[in-house]
Amino acid sequence: MSDPITPDVDDADDSPEEKPEVDKVEDTFDAERAKAKIAKANQEALNLRKRLKELEPLALKAKELEDANKSETEKLSEDRDGHKGRADKAEASLRKLTAAFDAAPEGATPAQIRQVAKRLTGDTDEELQADAEELFELVGAKGKPKVPVKPTEALKGGGDPDEAPEETDPRKLAALITQRN
């Protein structure tokens, strides 16, 4: 089999007589020569059709393999891009949580830390840290959690509500009662 790219052409038959020249114009028609040219063109066309039929399945198979490989590569590229996006998002979230945790005052609740981390902005760790400190100041997370304190009673005398009672200790009051009698 010959080279699939170049057609089988019989170079031996090329003679200067068959190649038309621009300057030379023939006045007479040669039927035998025309039939020979047509036969040669028909033979070349037949050879090319045969080669095309032989190579067509191979070209289709190569195209299928290329498409299959291409689609597999595209799938892998899409998966890679998806995983990269998730990793970037997780990394950014971790950086924000770390900055919020580091800037959190003592006694800040985990809910406060998450709220501050969710609102942090900045590209560098230093910017995130500064933003976290500022947000904690705005949120007002104090150093110590508020502990409920038992309220103190503000007892007032029975006669005049604005006047404070003279004695509030029950034992002393009881002693005063017994002394008056």
C-alpha positions in Angstrom: 0.0 0.0 0.0 1.3 3.4 -0.8 1.4 6.5 1.4 -2.2 7.4 2.5 -1.7 11.1 2.3 -0.5 11.4 -1.3 -2.6 10.0 -4.1 -1.2 7.4 -6.5 -0.3 9.3 -9.6 1.5 7.9 -12.5 4.3 10.4 -13.0 5.7 8.5 -16.0 2.8 9.5 -18.2 3.4 13.2 -17.6 4.7 14.4 -20.9 5.2 18.0 -22.1 2.5 17.3 -24.7 -0.2 16.7 -22.1 0.5 19.8 -20.1 -1.2 22.8 -21.7 0.7 25.9 -22.1 -0.8 29.3 -22.0 1.0 30.5 -25.1 0.2 27.4 -27.2 -3.4 27.0 -28.3 -4.4 24.0 -30.4 -6.9 24.5 -33.1 -7.7 20.8 -33.7 -9.5 18.4 -31.4 -7.8 15.1 -30.8 -10.5 12.6 -29.6 -8.0 9.9 -28.7 -6.0 12.2 -26.5 -9.2 13.5 -24.8 -10.4 9.9 -24.1 -7.0 9.1 -22.6 -7.2 12.1 -20.3 -10.7 11.2 -19.2 -9.7 7.6 -18.6 -6.7 8.7 -16.6 -8.9 11.1 -14.5 -11.5 8.3 -14.0 -8.8 5.9 -12.8 -7.4 8.4 -10.3 -10.8 9.1 -9.0 -11.5 5.4 -8.6 -8.2 4.9 -6.7 -9.0 7.9 -4.4 -12.5 6.5 -3.7 -11.0 3.1 -2.7 -8.5 4.8 -0.4 -11.2 6.9 1.1 -13.3 3.9 1.9 -10.3 2.2 3.5 -9.3 5.2 5.6 -12.8 6.4 6.5 -13.4 3.8 9.3 -9.9 4.6 10.7 -10.6 8.3 10.7 -13.9 7.7 12.5 -12.2 5.5 15.1 -9.5 8.1 15.7 -12.2 10.8 16.1 -14.1 8.6 18.6 -11.0 8.0 20.6 -10.1 11.7 20.6 -13.7 12.6 21.7 -13.7 10.0 24.4 -10.3 11.1 25.7 -11.4 14.8 25.5 -14.6 14.2 27.4 -12.8 12.2 30.1 -10.3 15.1 30.3 -13.2 17.6 30.5 -14.8 15.6 33.3 -11.6 15.5 35.3 -11.1 19.2 34.7 -14.6 19.9 36.0 -14.1 17.7 39.1 -10.8 19.4 39.7 -12.4 22.9 39.5 -15.2 21.8 41.8 -12.8 20.4 44.4 -10.6 23.5 44.2 -13.5 25.8 44.8 -14.6 23.8 47.8 -11.1 23.8 49.2 -10.8 27.6 48.7 -14.1 28.1 50.5 -13.1 25.9 53.4 -9.7 27.6 53.7 -11.3 31.0 53.8 -13.8 29.9 56.4 -11.0 28.4 58.5 -9.0 31.6 58.3 -12.0 33.7 59.4 -12.8 31.4 62.3 -9.2 31.4 63.4 -9.0 35.2 63.3 -12.3 35.5 65.2 -11.1 32.9 67.8 -7.8 34.7 68.3 -9.4 38.1 68.7 -12.3 36.9 70.9 -12.1 38.3 74.4 -12.2 35.9 77.4 -15.7 34.8 78.0 -17.0 35.2 74.5 -19.4 32.5 73.6 -19.0 30.2 70.6 -22.1 31.7 69.0 -20.5 35.2 69.2 -17.3 33.9 67.7 -19.2 32.3 64.8 -21.2 35.5 64.2 -18.1 37.6 64.1 -16.3 35.1 61.8 -19.2 35.1 59.4 -18.9 38.9 59.0 -15.2 39.2 58.7 -13.7 40.8 55.5 -10.1 41.0 54.4 -7.5 39.3 52.2 -4.7 38.8 54.6 -4.6 37.3 58.1 -3.7 40.7 59.6 -6.7 42.4 58.0 -9.0 39.6 59.2 -7.5 39.9 62.7 -8.0 43.7 62.8 -11.6 43.3 61.5 -12.4 40.7 64.1 -11.1 42.9 67.0 -13.2 45.8 65.7 -16.3 43.6 65.4 -15.9 42.3 68.9 -15.7 45.8 70.2 -19.0 46.7 68.4 -20.7 43.5 69.5 -19.7 44.3 73.0 -18.5 40.9 74.1 -17.1 41.7 77.5 -14.3 40.0 79.2 -16.4 38.1 81.7 -19.9 36.7 81.2 -22.7 38.3 83.1 -23.7 36.2 86.1 -27.1 36.9 87.5 -26.9 38.5 90.9 -29.6 38.2 93.6 -31.3 41.6 93.8 -31.0 43.5 97.0 -34.2 44.4 98.8 -34.9 48.1 99.3 -37.3 47.9 102.3 -39.0 51.0 103.4 -40.8 51.8 106.6 -44.5 51.4 107.0 -45.3 55.0 108.0 -43.5 57.0 105.3 -42.4 55.0 102.1 -39.7 57.6 101.3 -38.1 57.2 104.7 -35.7 54.3 105.3 -36.5 52.1 108.3 -34.4 52.7 111.4 -33.6 49.1 112.0 -34.0 46.1 109.6 -32.4 43.3 111.5 -35.2 41.1 112.8 -33.4 40.2 116.1 -32.8 43.8 117.0 -36.4 44.6 116.1 -37.6 41.8 118.4 -35.4 43.0 121.2 -36.9 46.5 120.8 -40.4 45.2 121.1 -39.7 43.4 124.3 -37.9 46.5 125.8 -40.9 48.8 125.2 -43.2 46.7 127.3 
